[in-house]
Each structure stands twice: as C-alpha cells, then as structure tokens.
C-alpha cells in the first residue's frame, strides 16, 4: 500500500463515520447513595419491630452451632421459588449493586447488629441487590468463629433475604456476598 492509498482509506473511513456517535458507557454498578442519617435508637426499634413481625415471639438470629466455612469456599443459597435466571444473574454479578457493607475489623456481635440494621435499611429504601464484604479470614484458626461463617448462618435465617451467593472475582470473590432482598410491599 502506498501513502496515497492510506490517505484515501482514512478519508473514506472518516466520511463513513460522520453521523456515528460513541456508545454510552454502561456502568455495572449504580452510584451508591449515602444513607440518610437515622438515630441509632430508631434503627434498633425498626429492626426489632420487623423481627417481631416476621418471626415467632422471642425469635432472634440464632447463634447455635455454625457450620465452619473455608476461606475459598463459595457460598450459594436461595429460597424456593427463586427463578433460575435471577440466580444466574446474581451469581454472574449482572444485577446492579445498590449498596454495600464492609465488615472488616468488626467483632462478631458488632457485625450481627450491622448486618441486621443494614438489611433492614436497604429493604426500607427499596434496594434489591446489595453486597456484604466479610473477608476470607485466612488468619483465623477456628473456622466457626469467622465472619464469613456467621454471615452465611445469619442470612439463611432472615426472611427478607431471598438469595445470596459468593460474588464473582471482579466483585470481591469469596470474600464478599451478593444478596438479593425481597421487594418492599
């Protein structure tokens, strides 16, 4: 090819592209909204009321024996009635993550309160897909006492949680969970 041929092809290309507009970038996650400031006592009262509404009297997040979870073990849970397509979307990370909670550095009791408050807040705000980052606990000798094991145990008990699974590697991998919440009625 000569230099004139290159210039002709470049001119033809530019002429063909005159009316073409670039595609808009499709961000995978929605911009995260900051929560409105709600007094701690109000959040606790709301959570207790919601728990009493959905559970028999005296029921709370059980701390009975908790199944030990290995750091790299993938978690996957869904209630009956969840469509396979919806679960596939959750596993692939194709649902927009509307909010997230990072539990790094929290003790188990603090984390339990945070998870409960977080999920109640998200559901009240109409969010459906959220991420909970629990970490992998590589340094923990007793696997039953890891946040990952506890979060897995707690989420299975909460009726507002329809499904959850380990995030794809691009979204945190086995150190975080994508959680699908019931729609607010």
N, C-alpha and C positions, 0 to 999 in steps of 0.2 A: 504494500500500500504506500502510496505517495502522500506527501503532506497535503496536497490539494484534496485527495480523497478523504482524508481525515477531517479536514475543514468542512467539506460538503456533508459528510455524515453527521458531524456535530451540528451544523446548521439545520439539517433535516430533523434531527432529534429535538432541538430547541423549538423549532416550528411546530412539531407534533405535540409538544408538551405545554404550549401556551395556555390552554384552558384547564390544565390539570392542577389540582390543589393537593397538598400533602394531607395524609390521613391524620386525624386527631389521635394523640396517644391515649390508649385505653389503660389507665392506671388500674392495677389489680386490686388495690385496696382503697376504700373510701376514706376521705380525710377524716381523721379521728376527731370527734367532738369532745371538748372538755366537759366534764360533768358539772352541773350546777352545784354550788355549794349547799349541802344539806347538813344540818346539825347531826352529829353522831347519834344522839338520843333518838332523833326522828327515824334514822335509818334502822336502828335496832328495833324500834317499835313496829315499823313496817314489816321488817323481816319476821318478827315474832308473830304478827297478825297473819302474814302469808303462810307461815309454817302451820299455824293452828287451823287455817282454812283448808289446807291440803293434806294434813296428816291427823291421825287419831290423837286424842288428848295425851299430852306428855311425851310425844314422839319428838326426837331431835336427830341430828346427824349422829349416827351410831359410831362408836369407837371400839366396837368389838374386834375380834381378830381381823387383821387387814392382810390381804394377800400380798406377799412380797413381790415387787416388780424389779426386774433387772434394768440397768441404765439404758440399754439399747433396745429393750423390748417395745414393740409397737402396741399401742392400745387401740381398741376398737369396740364401740358399744352403740347399740341402737335399740330403741323400744319397738315393740311390734307395731306394725302399721306404717313405718317409715319407708318411703319408696326407695327402691334400689338406685334410681337415678339421682335422688337427693343425696344419698350416702356416697355415691361415686363422686359427686360434685364436692362434697365435704372432704373426702379423702384426697382429692386432687388439689384442693385449695382454690377451687374456681369460684367459691362463694366469697363475696367481699367481706372482709373482716371489719366490723364496725367499731370495735373497742377491744382493748386488751388489758390484762392484769399480769404483772410480773411479781412472782412470789420469792425471787432470790433474796436470801437474807432473813426471811421471816421464820419464826418458830412455828411449830405445828398448830398450836392453839390460836396464834395470831392469824395464820393462814386460813384456818377454818372460818373465822369471823369474816376475813376479807373475801373469801370465795363466796360465802353466803350473801354478804352485802352487795358484792359486785354483780352476781347473777340477778338478784332482785332489782337492782338499779337498772341493769341492761334490759331486763324484761319490761320494766315500767316505762322505759324510754322507747320501747318498740323495736329494740335490736334483736336480730335473729342469729347472727353468726359472730362469735367472739373468740378471742384467743386467750388461753391461760398458760403462762410460761412458768413451769415448775422446776426446770433444770433436770439434770440427769443423775445427780447425786453419786458421781463416781467415787467420791471420797468417803462415803458412808459405809461402815462395816455391817450394820444391821439394816438390811433392806426394808424391813417392815416399818422402820421409822423414817423413811424418806418422804419428802413432799409428794413425789410422783405417786407413790403407793397410796398415800392418803387422799390426794385429789381424785385418783381413779375410784377409790372407795366412796367418797362423798358424792361425786357427780352421779353415780348409779342410784343413789338414794333420793335425789331431788326430782320431783315430778315435772318441774319446768324444763328439765334437760331432756330433750328428745333423743339426742345422739351426741357422741363425741368420738374423736379419733386422733391419733398422733398426726401432727402436721407434716406436710411434705418437707423435704430438706430445705427448700427455699424459704419456708415459713417458720423454721425453728426445729424441724425434725422431731426426734423422740424426746426432746427437751420441752416440748410445748404441745398443747391440745387445742384443736379447733372444736368448738362447742356449738351445737345447734339448739336454740331455745324455742319453746312454744311461743306462738303468737299471743300477744296480749288481747284479751277478749273485751 
